[in-house]
Amino acid sequence: MKILVLHGPNLNLLGTREPDVYGTLTLDDINARLINEGQENGLEVICKQSNQEGVLIDSIQDAREWAAGIIFNPGGYTHTSVALRDAVSAIGIPVVEVHISNVYAREEFRHHSLLSAVCAGKIVGFGWRSYMLGMKAIIDIVSP
């Protein structure tokens, strides 16, 4: 079974970007942990990151052909992208929305997600572990 981990804009700056909010692990550190966790659970984890909305949409659409599910941190597009929402809605595989920070403890505009309603669930505020919890959720959703 394969799972896509999709990171949105500015997540390539993890480790140096606002470490008090996002922690000190780099994106490569997080991806390595996810890949290792996937292997321990018999999964192939494929990680991608893009700052470009269209590339994220293409990745979501492509995943419907090969992935059992997607763990998706849409970053700032969470609050602005109807196009990403429509892509998630169209693919027919489960998507778990994840966020490193607790978006509800931050600025008001971060409290609303355009994607949450079309995702299987949403995990926020557990740092890099939000991704791990997302993986556990995807495994539970797709396992018989």
Backbone as CSV, one residue per row, in Angstrom:
resi,resn,N_x,N_y,N_z,CA_x,CA_y,CA_z,C_x,C_y,C_z
1,MET,0.851,-1.174,0.000,0.000,0.000,0.000,0.899,1.239,0.000
2,LYS,0.492,2.249,-0.757,1.239,3.497,-0.855,0.401,4.652,-0.313
3,ILE,1.107,5.586,0.338,0.479,6.793,0.874,1.292,7.995,0.414
4,LEU,0.594,9.041,-0.011,1.246,10.294,-0.360,1.213,11.223,0.843
5,VAL,2.369,11.792,1.169,2.447,12.880,2.139,2.742,14.125,1.330
6,LEU,1.821,15.063,1.364,1.916,16.256,0.532,2.036,17.490,1.409
7,HIS,3.128,18.219,1.215,3.413,19.424,1.985,3.222,20.643,1.096
8,GLY,2.501,21.633,1.589,2.232,22.842,0.822,3.291,23.918,0.990
9,PRO,2.909,25.149,0.662,3.866,26.250,0.593,4.546,26.567,1.920
10,ASN,5.813,26.920,1.792,6.682,27.364,2.877,7.110,26.258,3.829
11,LEU,6.598,25.049,3.652,7.005,23.965,4.537,8.423,23.483,4.226
12,ASN,8.943,23.861,3.075,10.345,23.589,2.764,11.282,24.378,3.688
13,LEU,10.751,25.362,4.389,11.555,26.189,5.298,11.537,25.679,6.737
14,LEU,10.891,24.545,6.969,10.848,24.005,8.331,12.259,23.822,8.871
15,GLY,12.395,24.048,10.151,13.688,23.974,10.806,14.268,25.357,11.044
16,THR,13.953,26.284,10.137,14.424,27.663,10.303,13.265,28.649,10.357
17,ARG,12.119,28.281,9.828,10.952,29.171,9.810,10.235,29.129,11.148
18,GLU,10.200,30.250,11.832,9.483,30.375,13.095,9.569,29.098,13.947
19,PRO,10.762,28.736,14.414,10.899,27.483,15.165,10.050,27.426,16.429
20,ASP,9.680,28.588,16.979,8.802,28.601,18.155,7.391,28.139,17.807
21,VAL,7.007,28.244,16.540,5.690,27.803,16.082,5.771,26.421,15.441
22,TYR,6.786,26.211,14.598,6.852,25.010,13.765,7.898,23.995,14.204
23,GLY,8.687,24.304,15.221,9.702,23.376,15.693,11.002,23.507,14.918
24,THR,11.951,22.654,15.260,13.283,22.737,14.679,13.595,21.622,13.695
25,LEU,12.708,20.665,13.547,12.940,19.606,12.559,12.789,20.176,11.157
26,THR,13.634,19.720,10.251,13.514,20.114,8.852,12.472,19.240,8.162
27,LEU,12.088,19.647,6.974,11.158,18.834,6.185,11.769,17.467,5.897
28,ASP,13.063,17.427,5.597,13.731,16.142,5.365,13.680,15.258,6.608
29,ASP,13.857,15.850,7.793,13.761,15.085,9.045,12.377,14.461,9.195
30,ILE,11.353,15.264,8.954,9.973,14.781,9.085,9.690,13.688,8.064
31,ASN,10.099,13.918,6.824,9.874,12.915,5.781,10.556,11.596,6.132
32,ALA,11.793,11.660,6.633,12.512,10.435,7.001,11.763,9.668,8.082
33,ARG,11.231,10.386,9.055,10.469,9.723,10.121,9.191,9.084,9.579
34,LEU,8.529,9.779,8.658,7.307,9.235,8.071,7.597,8.007,7.214
35,ILE,8.653,8.073,6.439,9.028,6.929,5.596,9.363,5.726,6.472
36,ASN,10.114,5.951,7.546,10.460,4.878,8.468,9.214,4.287,9.122
37,GLU,8.321,5.138,9.593,7.070,4.670,10.206,6.243,3.869,9.199
38,GLY,6.207,4.356,7.963,5.490,3.629,6.929,6.066,2.241,6.710
39,GLN,7.388,2.152,6.634,8.035,0.850,6.439,7.706,-0.106,7.571
40,GLU,7.685,0.423,8.796,7.348,-0.411,9.953,5.910,-0.918,9.895
41,ASN,5.067,-0.227,9.126,3.662,-0.625,8.974,3.372,-1.230,7.607
42,GLY,4.416,-1.572,6.867,4.244,-2.211,5.564,3.743,-1.272,4.481
43,LEU,4.022,0.020,4.620,3.557,1.014,3.656,4.731,1.640,2.923
44,GLU,4.479,2.042,1.710,5.428,2.885,0.991,4.920,4.316,1.092
45,VAL,5.727,5.177,1.667,5.362,6.573,1.862,6.141,7.422,0.862
46,ILE,5.420,8.166,0.065,6.020,9.054,-0.928,5.729,10.487,-0.492
47,CYS,6.789,11.272,-0.323,6.667,12.640,0.190,6.965,13.645,-0.921
48,LYS,6.118,14.649,-1.021,6.301,15.724,-1.990,5.993,17.051,-1.325
49,GLN,6.651,18.102,-1.805,6.392,19.452,-1.331,6.401,20.386,-2.520
50,SER,5.493,21.360,-2.491,5.513,22.403,-3.506,4.958,23.695,-2.925
51,ASN,5.509,24.789,-3.423,4.984,26.110,-3.099,3.941,26.549,-4.124
52,GLN,3.715,25.728,-5.138,2.826,26.099,-6.244,1.509,25.322,-6.177
53,GLU,0.429,26.061,-6.181,-0.901,25.468,-6.067,-1.174,24.440,-7.164
54,GLY,-0.825,24.754,-8.402,-1.077,23.836,-9.510,-0.322,22.527,-9.372
55,VAL,0.902,22.579,-8.870,1.690,21.363,-8.657,1.031,20.504,-7.577
56,LEU,0.522,21.144,-6.530,-0.187,20.407,-5.479,-1.445,19.740,-6.037
57,ILE,-2.183,20.455,-6.863,-3.385,19.892,-7.492,-3.015,18.696,-8.364
58,ASP,-1.983,18.841,-9.179,-1.533,17.727,-10.022,-1.140,16.522,-9.171
59,SER,-0.456,16.757,-8.060,-0.044,15.657,-7.180,-1.252,14.952,-6.580
60,ILE,-2.252,15.707,-6.185,-3.481,15.118,-5.632,-4.189,14.288,-6.700
61,GLN,-4.341,14.840,-7.879,-5.020,14.116,-8.951,-4.256,12.855,-9.345
62,ASP,-2.939,12.949,-9.448,-2.127,11.779,-9.807,-2.242,10.680,-8.755
63,ALA,-2.326,11.066,-7.488,-2.362,10.096,-6.393,-3.580,9.185,-6.467
64,ARG,-4.644,9.649,-7.082,-5.841,8.795,-7.153,-5.573,7.516,-7.924
65,GLU,-4.509,7.518,-8.736,-4.151,6.344,-9.539,-3.292,5.343,-8.778
66,TRP,-2.623,5.765,-7.714,-1.681,4.851,-7.069,-1.713,4.851,-5.540
67,ALA,-2.294,5.853,-4.906,-2.237,5.956,-3.444,-3.518,5.471,-2.781
68,ALA,-3.346,4.878,-1.609,-4.513,4.480,-0.811,-5.086,5.675,-0.060
69,GLY,-4.258,6.687,0.177,-4.695,7.880,0.886,-3.610,8.936,0.858
70,ILE,-3.979,10.128,1.326,-3.072,11.270,1.333,-3.087,11.926,2.703
71,ILE,-1.905,12.246,3.198,-1.739,13.098,4.370,-1.324,14.448,3.803
72,PHE,-2.110,15.483,4.050,-1.923,16.758,3.353,-1.861,17.923,4.319
73,ASN,-0.736,18.640,4.274,-0.615,19.912,4.970,-0.641,20.991,3.899
74,PRO,-1.788,21.613,3.672,-1.896,22.604,2.605,-1.294,23.965,2.936
75,GLY,-0.721,24.118,4.134,-0.120,25.394,4.510,-1.115,26.532,4.346
76,GLY,-0.644,27.669,3.875,-1.481,28.849,3.722,-2.628,28.681,2.739
77,TYR,-2.520,27.706,1.827,-3.627,27.462,0.889,-4.868,26.910,1.584
78,THR,-4.702,26.448,2.817,-5.830,25.948,3.600,-6.985,26.942,3.608
79,HIS,-6.643,28.205,3.688,-7.626,29.254,3.923,-8.062,29.965,2.647
80,THR,-7.477,29.593,1.513,-7.716,30.377,0.301,-8.056,29.576,-0.947
81,SER,-7.784,28.271,-0.968,-7.825,27.559,-2.245,-9.065,26.683,-2.444
82,VAL,-9.992,27.209,-3.204,-11.139,26.415,-3.636,-10.669,25.326,-4.603
83,ALA,-9.653,25.626,-5.394,-9.141,24.656,-6.371,-8.576,23.415,-5.677
84,LEU,-7.843,23.578,-4.581,-7.350,22.417,-3.836,-8.504,21.652,-3.203
85,ARG,-9.486,22.378,-2.697,-10.673,21.723,-2.134,-11.346,20.858,-3.184
86,ASP,-11.510,21.404,-4.375,-12.167,20.659,-5.448,-11.355,19.436,-5.864
87,ALA,-10.036,19.547,-5.863,-9.182,18.408,-6.207,-9.342,17.296,-5.175
88,VAL,-9.327,17.648,-3.891,-9.505,16.654,-2.830,-10.875,15.998,-2.959
89,SER,-11.879,16.797,-3.220,-13.243,16.282,-3.348,-13.399,15.318,-4.523
90,ALA,-12.616,15.522,-5.564,-12.787,14.773,-6.816,-12.104,13.415,-6.859
91,ILE,-11.149,13.141,-5.972,-10.275,11.986,-6.199,-10.782,10.657,-5.663
92,GLY,-11.672,10.659,-4.704,-12.247,9.399,-4.235,-11.351,8.563,-3.343
93,ILE,-10.276,9.132,-2.802,-9.469,8.440,-1.799,-9.406,9.334,-0.559
94,PRO,-9.201,8.745,0.627,-9.226,9.555,1.839,-8.026,10.497,1.935
95,VAL,-8.307,11.699,2.397,-7.282,12.713,2.648,-7.445,13.165,4.090
96,VAL,-6.340,13.158,4.821,-6.326,13.686,6.179,-5.553,14.993,6.146
97,GLU,-6.204,16.072,6.550,-5.585,17.389,6.624,-4.796,17.480,7.930
98,VAL,-3.543,17.908,7.832,-2.722,18.050,9.029,-2.074,19.433,9.076
99,HIS,-1.861,19.902,10.290,-1.160,21.162,10.526,-0.253,20.994,11.729
100,ILE,0.953,21.502,11.615,1.935,21.399,12.681,1.497,22.224,13.889
101,SER,1.063,23.446,13.643,0.659,24.329,14.742,-0.835,24.147,15.040
102,ASN,-1.225,24.624,16.210,-2.647,24.647,16.538,-3.232,25.898,15.890
103,VAL,-3.828,25.716,14.734,-4.336,26.854,13.970,-5.397,27.637,14.739
104,TYR,-6.062,26.993,15.687,-7.122,27.666,16.446,-6.565,28.545,17.563
105,ALA,-5.279,28.429,17.841,-4.631,29.279,18.837,-3.869,30.416,18.172
106,ARG,-4.070,30.569,16.872,-3.348,31.579,16.107,-4.315,32.626,15.563
107,GLU,-3.908,33.339,14.544,-4.732,34.409,13.982,-6.095,33.874,13.531
108,GLU,-7.077,34.737,13.608,-8.461,34.364,13.281,-8.588,33.771,11.876
109,PHE,-7.880,34.329,10.905,-8.028,33.833,9.526,-7.595,32.382,9.392
110,ARG,-6.765,31.895,10.306,-6.308,30.501,10.242,-7.342,29.522,10.813
111,HIS,-8.406,30.023,11.402,-9.398,29.153,12.024,-10.308,28.477,11.008
112,HIS,-10.331,28.969,9.777,-11.236,28.398,8.777,-10.448,27.715,7.661
113,SER,-10.817,26.481,7.402,-10.207,25.707,6.320,-11.240,25.466,5.237
114,LEU,-10.864,25.752,4.004,-11.738,25.430,2.872,-11.712,23.940,2.558
115,LEU,-10.703,23.217,3.054,-10.540,21.808,2.705,-11.176,20.841,3.691
116,SER,-11.301,21.241,4.949,-11.722,20.304,5.999,-13.002,19.547,5.677
117,ALA,-13.955,20.200,5.072,-15.248,19.566,4.808,-15.159,18.413,3.817
118,VAL,-14.111,18.379,3.006,-13.980,17.297,2.021,-12.871,16.317,2.395
119,CYS,-12.291,16.486,3.571,-11.259,15.576,4.066,-11.883,14.553,5.015
120,ALA,-11.209,13.439,5.181,-11.680,12.415,6.113,-11.575,12.896,7.550
121,GLY,-10.628,13.781,7.808,-10.438,14.326,9.140,-9.345,15.371,9.131
122,LYS,-9.123,15.971,10.298,-8.158,17.059,10.424,-7.431,16.913,11.754
123,ILE,-6.102,17.039,11.717,-5.278,16.936,12.915,-4.417,18.191,12.995
124,VAL,-4.465,18.873,14.123,-3.716,20.127,14.277,-3.022,20.170,15.632
125,GLY,-1.890,20.885,15.672,-1.308,21.292,16.921,-0.356,20.329,17.600
126,PHE,0.021,19.241,16.969,0.906,18.269,17.599,2.316,18.307,17.022
127,GLY,2.676,19.450,16.440,3.990,19.571,15.828,4.137,18.571,14.692
128,TRP,5.365,18.093,14.481,5.602,17.127,13.401,4.798,15.848,13.613
129,ARG,4.400,15.586,14.859,3.624,14.376,15.151,2.222,14.419,14.535
130,SER,1.773,15.602,14.139,0.490,15.678,13.431,0.515,14.786,12.195
131,TYR,1.648,14.747,11.514,1.783,13.876,10.345,1.688,12.405,10.733
132,MET,2.326,12.029,11.839,2.279,10.635,12.308,0.848,10.246,12.665
133,LEU,0.145,11.142,13.328,-1.251,10.867,13.660,-2.087,10.762,12.385
134,GLY,-1.776,11.583,11.390,-2.446,11.489,10.105,-2.210,10.146,9.449
135,MET,-0.981,9.641,9.562,-0.684,8.329,8.986,-1.481,7.238,9.684
136,LYS,-1.526,7.309,10.995,-2.314,6.307,11.744,-3.781,6.370,11.320
137,ALA,-4.297,7.568,11.103,-5.688,7.709,10.671,-5.891,7.107,9.288
138,ILE,-4.998,7.390,8.351,-5.124,6.830,7.001,-5.074,5.311,7.059
139,ILE,-4.136,4.758,7.835,-4.040,3.297,7.966,-5.354,2.718,8.476
140,ASP,-5.923,3.337,9.503,-7.192,2.853,10.051,-8.333,2.958,9.051
141,ILE,-8.335,4.034,8.280,-9.412,4.246,7.314,-9.368,3.227,6.179
142,VAL,-8.179,2.934,5.685,-8.071,2.074,4.488,-7.892,0.597,4.808
143,SER,-7.614,0.255,6.068,-7.437,-1.139,6.423,-8.795,-1.819,6.608
144,PRO,-8.869,-3.065,6.166,-10.154,-3.784,6.302,-10.517,-4.085,7.740
